[in-house]
Amino acid sequence: MARGDLKLIGLRPSPFVNRVQYALNLKSAEYEFIEEKFGSKSELLLRSNPIHKKVPVLIHSEKPLCESLVILEYIDEVWTSSPSILPSDPRDRAVARFWAAYIDDKWYPLLKEIRMAQGEEAKLAAVQGVEEGLGLLEEAFENISKGRSFFGGDSIGYLDLAFGCFLGWLRAVEEVADIKLLVGEKTPQLAGWAERFCSHDAVKGVMPKTEMLVEIAKILQAMAKAPSPPS
Amino acid sequence: MVEEVKLFRTWSSPYALRIVWALKLKGIEYETIFEDISNKSPLLLRYNPVHKKVPVLLHRGKSISESLVILEYIEDTWKQAPLLPESPYEIARAHFWAKFSDSKLMPAIWHVFLTQGKQQEEAIPPAIEILKIIEEELKGKKYFGGQTIGLADIAFGWMANLLYVLEEITGLKLMNTQNFPSLSAWINNFSDVPAIKENWPPHEKLVTKFQAIREKYLAAGATK
C-alpha cells in the first residue's frame, strides 16, 4: 500500500490514536502521521471528522474513518495479512468487543477521574472503580488467553489493543496520584501481559514515555483548576 | 438443545428491542425470558455479572451482553438477511452511526426529557443539532444503510417510536416533517418493516412508564 494512500491524524499522547498506530504497525502498513497541535484543531481534522472533531482519524484513499475501535475493525478487514486483529469465532469476537466497550465506557473514564477528581472522596471512589475493573480484566485475561501471552492468543489482538493503549496513562496516573494500581501481587496475569505488550515491536516505539504523560497530566490538572472564562 | 437461543429482556427496553428486531429479520427462533428490573433473576445476574442488565442473549450455552455486541454476534453467526454491507468502508460507517445513536443522540434526548424549566430549555438546541446531523446523513437514503435496513437502522430504531412518546409526555416537539423530511421518512420506512411493526411495545404502556420515570427524575432533582 503506497504511503500516500494512508494518513493518520492524531496526537501522540492520545491512547486512542496509539491504538490505531499499534494496529497499523501490526499489519506493517505504512502511513503518514499528521500531528495535531494541542489546543487547536486543523482544517483537515474538522473536514475529516466534522461530527466529533476528534482524533484519531484514519484517511484511506481520501476516505475518512473515525472512532478508534471502528478503525481497528476496518484495518482488520482491509489488511488481511496475519496477524488477525479480531478472532474468527463469533463468540470470541463478542467477548473481545464486550470488554473493549467496558474499557472505553466504564474503566478508562474512572482512570481519568483519578487524575481529574476534585477532592479525596471522589478520587478514592475512582481508584476503587479502577481496581475493581482490573480485577475483572484479570479474570477475563485468564479465561480468554487460555495460558497464552496475550488476550489475542500468541499475538496481539483487538482486546490487547483496546486495553494496552491505556498502559502509558495508567503509569502516569499512578505517579501523579501517588498510588499503585496495576500490581503484580493483585493481578499477576495482567502485570505479565502489560510488560509483554509494552515491549512488543508494534508498540514500543510508539507508546508515549511516562514522563511526558505525567507532564501533560499536570498541565491538564492545572487547567481544570484554573477559573475558565465564560463560554 | 445446543442451538437454543434465549433472550433476556424487558417489555420496554429499547436496547432489548434491537435484538428482537435482528432475530426477527433473520428469521431466528428464540425464547423470550422477561425480566423484572426491580427484581433481577439469579440467571440474569449470572449471565451478565458485569453490568447486570438486559438484553442478554444465550446461545449454545454462552451468554452475550451489550446490545451492539449482541447485534454483531448475531450478524457473525447467522448469515441470512445480512445487516451489514459488503465493503469495509461502508461497514465502518454503519459502526460509526450505531455508536452515534448511543453516545450522542440518546444522552441528548434524555437530557431534554428528564429536565424541566430553564435546564430543559437549554437542553433543546443541542438535541436539535444532533437530529440535524442525522437528517443530513439520511438525505437521499431510505435507510442508514441505503436501500435495505441494517445495523445502524436497528441501533437508531428506538427513536422511531420513543421520540413520539417523549414528545407526548413533555408536550415538546423536537422534530417535524417540514424541518426533518428525511428523518420523518426514515421513521415511517423503518416502522413499516413487518419485523419492526409487529414488535412495538404498546404505546399507552410506554407513555405511562416513561411518564413515571420523568416524574421520578424531576422529584430527585428537586431535592438537590
Interface residues (C-beta under 8 A of the other chain):
Chain A: I51 H60 K63 L65 C66 E67 V70 I71 E73 Y74 E77 V78 P90 R91 R93 A94 R97 F98 A101 Y102 L136
Chain B: V50 R60 K62 I64 S65 E66 L68 V69 I70 E72 Y73 D76 T77 P88 Y89 I91 A92 H95 F96 K99 F100 I133
